[in-house]
Amino acid sequence: MLKHFAKIPAWLRLWLIIGLVTALLLCWKAGTVASGDQVITYTASAENFPNPERGFYIQRAPIWRNGERIPLESNDLLQARSQGITMVRTYYLLEPYRDQALPQTVLEYLQADFATARSAGMKIVLRFAYNFGIGEPDAPLERVLQHIDQLTPVLRDNADVIAFMEAGFIGAWGEWHNSTNALIGSTGINDSTRAITNRLLAALPPTRAIAVRTPRYKQQLTNDTNPLTAPEAYRNTLKARLGAHNDCLLASRDDWGTYWPADDQTIAQQKNFLHQDNLFVPQGGETCNDDEEAQPYIGCANALNELALIRWSTINSDYHPGVLQRWRDEGCYDEIARRLGYRLRLLDAAIPRQATIGAPFSITVRMINEGFARPYNPRQLELVLRHTASGAVYRLPMTNGDVRLLLPAPNETKSLTLTAPLPSHLAAGSYEVLLNLPDPAPTLNTRPEYSIRLANEGVWEAHTGYNHLLATVTLHHRWFLPLIGR
């Protein structure tokens, strides 16, 4: 064979040798990519760090009695962020405007407050009300609808920094009871309630939820006692866009009328409804009572069980001070702060050591959700490759389904296989592999304050909002066998 090989022209022998070496290298390379994954195990973090749309919130009243203007202040919000808080509930009291249209100054006030929240990296839980106590008047239906229509452009323009909106407008404190204009009935919703709810949903984009005060109000509005399921979630329907807020958490056996009628079976049924429904919609609110009636319920053991059962995402950090102090005294306050909403933690990842430019790139990560809930607003999921020499960054979006359903539910461990094609224009070389969970809003998409931080040591990059997977991959251009015999 060697004797015959010697008779082949030198140039052809060279091509044959190159082709043979190339083929051997390709076989070796294919084996390396298939069997050469690096497996990284991640260390858990016990830190309570800020994450968007979850955790304790602060409450502010930018428009108060007699139209007093108390604007949101950037320094105040930044101070809250430094304490791990990313949300502010803004309580706008429209008391002076029960009998008139909103003046342009109110809309300008709102616009300024949204801008302040955005600059500080915060999101808003929004509420409007016409009074601050039982027996005080609300507004007639026509006035409420007029005000919502006036607010609509401002709400839509600033929906990026609205976490969700509490239904408000009706009755005492905007909590949907004791309406002086019959905007809600003594046993539940009526035509006026429906009209206000529908107008509020139309005022916000389909990606934002309206939180109502009790589970029975949602069931009455939807004419459905069944909670949301995954196929029903995240759609522009009444059922999918109504969340919950409870402003008397643990105040009594029935949370002061939150669960009604107050028999054991009904209370259990309504809590089980929220347990399933709140997998997909926000649950917020506050505690309100620490007297004798609340004492059996506000202790840490019961509070942790209740927060997990109902899947709470956010709670007032200022009220009720007696309840919050008891949580501190009994040692569960920090755990509650960490677990409100989602808390996503990496367990391990399998990442190729090498990959081919122009071909699919795939990694597998295992993740657990140690929080009470999961993200309720839209979220993006990206693999990020960063060239170790040039620093060039390439964001590779994942498009296989709604990210909120891909991520693990509370107490769930999930294996995620993330695949993206590597663009042909990438330069060959070594790349760091990172994970990014940014806000999809164009105004916030590159703001690290609005990206999700994973609960691991040594992975978070505060200046980018990326989570470093502590691995690199070497990218090669596609190899081509020489054309022989043509």
N, C-alpha and C positions, 0 to 999 in steps of 0.2 A: 504493500500500500504506500509506503514511504517512497518507493522507487517511482510509482505512478505520480505521486504528489510532486516529486522533483521536476517532472516534465511540464507541470502547469506553469504558465508565465508568472513572473515574480509579482506583478501587480495584482493578479487574480488570487495568488496565494495570500497576499497581504489582506485582501478583502475577506477571504475565507477565515483567516485567523481572527480578524476583528469581529466577524459575525459570530464565531464560536465563543469568543470571550464574552461578547455582549449577551449571548444566550445564557451562558453560565451565570453571569452577573444578574440577569433578570430572574433566573430561577432562585438564586440566593436571596435576592431582594424580595421576591414574592414570599418566600418563607419567612423572612425577617418581619415583613409587615403583618403577616397572618399570626405569627407566634411571638412577636417581640413587643407586645403591649407592656407598658410600665404600669404598675399598680401603686397608687398613692393612697395612703390612709391619713385621714385628717383628724386634728385634735379639736375637741369641743371647746367652746368659749362659754364662760359663765357671766360675761359682761352684759349689762343692760345698755344697749347702744340704740341710737335713733334709727328708725326704719319708717318709710312712708306709710301713711294711712292706717296706723295702728298705735296702740299704747295709751297711756294716760294723756288726756288733753287738758289744756287750760281754757277757762271761759272768760270772755270779755264781752262788754255791752257797748258797742260803738255808737249806737243811737239809743239814748235812754229817755227817761221821763221828760216831758215837755220839749222833746226834740233836742236835748243836750247832746252835743257831739263829742265823743271821746274816741278819737281815731286809734286804730291799731298802730303800735309803735314798733319800729324795726328792732330797737335794742331789747325791748320786752320779749319779742318773739325769738330773737337770737339767744337770749338768756334761757328761755325754755328749751330750745334745741340743745344747748350745752348740758342740760339736765336729762337728755334722752327723749324729749317731747317733740313731736313733729306735727301736732294738730292743735287747732284752736277752735272752740265752738263760739261762734259769733251770734250774740243774742240781740237782734235788732227789734226794738220796741217801737212800733208804729202808732203809739198812742195819739199823737197830735193829728193823725191823718185818717181817723175813723170816718170822717164826713167830708173828705176832699181827696182829690187826686194827689199822688206823690209829687212834690215839687222837684224840679230838675236837680236841685242841690242834694237831695237824698240819693239820686242815682249817681251823682258825682262822688258823694261820700263812699258809696259802695265800691265804685271803680277804684278809688284810691286805696281802700282797705285790701281789695284783692291784689293790687300791685304790691302793697307792703308785704302781704303774706308770701307772695311769689318771690320777692327779693330776699326774704329770710329763709326760704326753703321749707315753708310750712304749707299744710293743707287745712281747709276750713270745713267744719261741720256747721251748716247754716240753718238758722231758725229765725222766723219772723213771728211776732205776736203783737196783739193790740192792747195787752194789759199785763199786769204782774200780780195777779191774785184773784181768788174766788170772789165773785160778786161784781167785779169790774167788767165793763162792757167790751165786747169784741165789735166787729164791723158787720154790716149787712152783706148778704151774698154778692150783690152787684158791685159793691165797693171792693170786696176781696178779689173778685175776678179782675176788676179794673187794675188793681195794684199788681197782681201777678202778671198781667199783660205788660204793664209798664216795666216790670223787673226783668222780663224775659230776655231782652237784648243783652243786658249786663250779665245775667246768669250764663247765657250761652257763650258770650265772649270770654268768660273767666271760668268755664267749667273745668279747665285743666287743674285749677287749685281748689276745686270743690270735691272733698272726699265723698260726701253724700249730704242730703238735705233732710232735716227733720220736718215733718209735714207742717207743723205750726199753724198760725193764722186763726185757728178755731179755739174758742173758750179760754179758760184760765191758763195763763202761762203759755198759750198755744199748745196745750196738752190734750185737746179734744175732749174736754168735759166742761160743764157749766157754761155753755154758750148762751149769751143773752139774746142772740139773734137766731136761735134754733138751727145753727149750722150743723149740729149733731143731736141725735135724740137721746133720751134717757137710757135706752138699752142698746144703743149702737148707731150706726151710720144711717143717713137718710139721703134724699136726692141732692141736698145742698153739699153734703160731705162728698158725694160722688163727683159733683161738678168741680169742686175745689181740687180734689185729688187728680182728676183728669187734666185740669188746667196746669197744675204743677208739673205733672209728667211731661206735658207738651212744652213747658217752659225750659226744661233741662234736656240735654242731648240723650239719646237712648242708652248711652253708656253709664248714666248716673242713676242711683237709686234714691227713693223717697222713703224715709223711715217713719212708720206709724207707731202709735203709743202702745197698743196692745195686740196680741195675736188674734183676738176675736175681730178686731177692726179689719185686719187683712183678710181674714176668712169671709167676713161680710162683704167687703169690697169686691172680692174675686168670686163670691158665691162658691167657694171651694174650701173644704176643710182638710184637703190633702196638702202636705208640704211639697215644696219644689223637688224635682228629681233632676239628675244631670242632663237628660235630653231637653228639659224645659228651661234650664238655667241660661242666663246671659243672653236672653232674647228681648226684643222690644215689646214685651207684653206686661199687662198689669201685674200678673203673678210674679214674673221674674224681676220686676223693678221695685217691688215693695219690700223694704227691710223693716227693722224694728228698733225702737228705743224704749228703754224702761227707766223712768226717772225716780223710781223708788225701789231699786234693787235691795233685796233682803230686809225691807222695812217691816215685814210681817209675814205671816203664813202665805198670804196671797199678794205680797208686794203692794199693799194698799190699793187693791182693785185692778192691778195689772192682769191678774188671772181671775176670771169671773164666769159663772158662779163659783163661789169659794168652797166647793166640796172637793174632797181628795181626788176623786176620779177626774173631774174637769181640770183641776190644776195640773195633774199628771199628764193628761192628754195635751193640754196647751203647751206645756214645757217640752213634751216629746215632739210636738209640731215645730217648735223653734229649734230644737236640736237638729232636725233634718233640714229645715228651711234655711237656717243660718249657715249651712255649708256653702251657700251661694250668694247671700246678701249680708249687708252689715248689721251688726247689733251693737248699739251704743247706749249711753245714758249715764246715770249717776246713782249713788246711794243717797238716802234722804232722812234717815232716822236711826238713832242709837238708843232709844228708850227701852223700857221693859218689854214692849211688844217685839222689838227687833233683836233683843239679846240672844234668843235661841238660834238665830240665823246668821249673825254678822261675824261670828268667830271664824278663824282661818280654815278649819277643816270643812265647814259647810260652804264657806265662800269659794274656796278652790273648786269644790265639787260643782257648785252652781255655775261658776264662770265657764268651766269646761263643758258642762251639760248644754248650756245655752249658746256656747261658742261666741263669747264676747270679743269684740275687736277693740273697743275704746271706752274709757270711763273718765269722768270728771276728776281731775287731780286735786280739786279744792273742796269738794262737797260729797258727803257729809264729813266734817272734820273728825267727829267722834268715831265713825266707822274706820276711816283711814288710819287714825291713831291706833285703833285696836289691831289692825293688820300689821302695823309696825311693831307694836308691843308683842304680838304673838309670833312675829317673824316671817310672815308670808308676803309682806308688801313687795319686797324685791322680786320674789317669784312671780307675783301677779304682773309686775311691771315688765318682766321679761316675756311672759307668755300671752299677754293680751294680743289678739290678732294672730298672725302667723309668726313662727320662728323656725326658719328652714336651716337645717344643718347638714353639711356633707359628711358622709361616712367614709366613702372611698371612691376611687375612679380608676378606670382602665383606659389608658391613652396610648395610642401608637407612638413608637419612637420615630417612625418615618412614615411619610405619606407622599403621594404623587400629585403634583400640580395638575389641575384639570380633571381630577378624579374625585369621588366622594371622600370626605373625611368624617370619621365617625368616632365618638367616644361614648363611654357608658359611665354614668355617675349614679351612686346610690345616695339617697337623701331622705331625711326624716323631718317631719314637722312636729316640733315640740310645743307649738303654740296652742291657743284655744280655738283658733279659726284658720281660715286661709285667705289669701288676697281676694277682695271682692270686686275691684275695678280692673279694667284691662291692663295687661302687662305684656311686655315683650321678653323674649328669651333669645340670647345670642351667644354663639361661640366667638371669641375674640382671639385673633392671632396677632402677635406683636413681634416684629423682627428684632432679634437680640442685638444686631449691629446698628441698623439704621433707625430703629424705633418706629418704623412704619406700622400703622395699625389697620387691621382689616376686621370689620364686624360682619359676621356671617349669621343672618337671622334664621331661626328655626320656624318652619311654617306648618308643622304637622299637628294642627289642632289648637284649640284655645289653651293658652298657657295655664290659666287658672285650673283647668281640669287635668293638665299634665302634672302639675305640682302635687305633692302628697297632701292629703287631708290631715287634720289633727290626729296625732298618734299613729300615723301611717308611715311605713318605710316603703319607698318606691325606687325602682331602678329605671333610670331614664337613659335611653339611647338617643344621642343627639347626632344628627348627620347633616352635613352641608357640603355642597360641591365647592372645591377649591378653585377660585377664579384663575383662568389661564394667564392673567397678567402678573400673578404673584412672582416675586423674585425667589430663586432658590436660596436655601439657607436655614438657619435655626430660628425657631419662633417660640415664644412663650405662649402657653395656652391659658385663656382666662374665660370666665363666665360672666355675662352681663344680663341683668334683669331690669332694664330701664322703663321709665314711664313712656307710653307711646305718644303722648302729646308732643308735637314739634317744639313747643316752647320749653319743655322740660326734659326732652329726650337725652340731652348731653349733660344735664345737671346731675352731678354725683349724689346730691342730697335726695334726689327722687328715684335713685336706683336701690334695689333691695340688697342689703348686706347679709351674707350668710353667717351663721353663728359658729364660726371656727376661728381658731388662733392662726394668725399669720397669713390670711388670704385676702383681707380687705385692702383695697387701695382707695384711700379717701380722696385723692386728687382726680381719680378717673371714675369712681363708682364701680369698678370691675372687681370681681373675686378671682384671685390668682389660684389656679389649680395646681400650682407648685410643680409644673412639668413643662418640658420643651419638646417640640417635634421638629425633625429635620425634613424639609420639603425638597423634593427633587423634581426636575422636569421629566416628562414622559420619555422613556427610552424607545428608540426605534431600531429594529433590525435592519442591516444593510440590504438593499435590493440586489440580489444575486441572480445572474442568468437572464437579466433583462437587457 
